Amino acid sequence: MKKVPFLDLARLHQSIRVPLDAAYRRVLDSGWFIMGPELEAFESEFARYCDVKHCVGVGNGLEALHLLLKAYKIGPGDEVIVPSNTFIATWLAVTECGATPVPVEPNIDTHNIDPALISHAITSRTRAIIPVHLYGQPADMDPISALAARHGLIVIEDAAQAQGARYKGRRAGSLGHAAATSFYPGKNLGALGDGGAVLTNDDAIAGKVKQLRNYGSKIKYQHDLIGYNSRLDEMQAAFLRAKLVVLDEWNACRREVATQYSKLLASADINLPLVSEYVEPVWHLYVIRSKHRDRLKAHLEQQGVSTVIHYPVPPHRQGCYQEFKGHTLPIAVQLAEEVLSLPMSPTLNAEAVELVTRTLVSFPAKTVSMH
Ligand SMILES: Cc1ncc(COP(=O)(O)O)c(C=O)c1O
């Protein structure tokens, strides 16, 4: 048993065992499992939470991005600007539509796409920009939206890691033309299985995604679009309703952990995440950087502290994207070599945070690097 696990979902769920059990029984007893009252209720509750008109529950976060791109009719011949250092799903959604991802490098300290670099990537084929609110910190959306407006581009937020975060007071998910989010279990708002949603104020796009998620059908057995089967089921919607109630409380716990990390690690020989003054992140992950990342990870592991690398290989270096192999994206490559995610969970107590930070501070980076 680890002294400090990276994330202990079983323990986290214990604190809401009663409402989760009630949600399960409600759905079981209803006998209704797909596209029913739990989904409808969750969609309206989460739309209200995110300050948008529509939430459309879908099968997962990748599908949320994919169906949105489809709804905007993005396809072969189109280009979509994406961060060079995101989780691969952001790119997969673009290539799944037959469009081309155009990577743009991040700011190395905030880890988010650098708005100043986006204009160089825009061509006559560019249709959309997908900023990712990586690790729970919103990307700098105002310059991105201004640029998009100047060039007539769609802005789709990838808000998979940022449920509850704010940018200049506004909720992540309400900042672009539309947003995609993921309810993968480890997310800040995670289901007990797969799940995702599209968020938007646009009636037509919400309607199109509703149709696409359900075999392209608005009326049963009438199919006007070639659609998919990608729905958030009743059981997951019911669990998500129970978890939405505690999301702000759990995000506050994550914030407290992050504050303690930043305070106790201020003098450590590592780079801490930079938070822009205009955002309220929700600390999906607390990601540090170190030139000695692999040895540091091993040192922490030895002391019983579990860490994870998000992400060890950038999309353009993945086997599935041979055509991007020649691209020069030094910041994405450097981040992949240096990033390390520390344990992060609403249940992490002061003692655990202290152990993590003490172990980090005691890491003999300099001595060993002289070998
Ligand atoms: C940034 C980002 N985008 C998209 C996804 C895809 O979500 P899902 O795993 O629900 O398909 C994830 C999460 O896995 C993610 O972290």
The ligand as a Gaussian input file, in Angstrom:
#p B3LYP/6-31G(d) Opt

LIG

0 1
 C       -7.608000      17.504000     -22.334000
 C       -8.466000      16.318000     -22.596000
 N       -9.218000      16.278000     -23.704000
 C      -10.021000      15.237000     -23.982000
 C      -10.098000      14.155000     -23.140000
 C      -10.931000      12.984000     -23.555000
 O      -11.895000      12.635000     -22.645000
 P      -12.387000      11.105000     -22.525000
 O      -11.335000      10.339000     -21.815000
 O      -13.656000      11.208000     -21.746000
 O      -12.619000      10.621000     -23.912000
 C       -9.359000      14.163000     -21.949000
 C       -9.431000      13.093000     -20.940000
 O       -9.201000      11.966000     -20.983000
 C       -8.499000      15.253000     -21.683000
 O       -7.739000      15.273000     -20.587000

